[in-house]
Amino acid sequence: MQLRMAVAAAFTVLALTAFQQTREERFKQMSRDWEKKGLAEPFKGMTANGSVEAGL
């Protein structure tokens, strides 16, 4: 019974680790995609209200 519980716990840890790595890679890819998209757009200026403010 103890061996069965230890094996189940080990599989749970492995499954959670794999899930966390998959999620981490997915978020890294999303970050790279957004960065690539944002850097492709020309810089227009700073805004406080949605309209570009000249001279900031």
Contacts in CASP RR format, 6 or more apart in sequence:
PFRMAT RR
TARGET T0000
AUTHOR 0000-0000-0000
METHOD contacts of the structure
MODEL  1
MQLRMAVAAAFTVLALTAFQQTREERFKQMSRDWEKKGLAEPFKGMTANG
SVEAGL
44 52 0 8 1.000
45 52 0 8 1.000
45 53 0 8 1.000
45 56 0 8 1.000
46 52 0 8 1.000
46 53 0 8 1.000
46 56 0 8 1.000
47 53 0 8 1.000
END
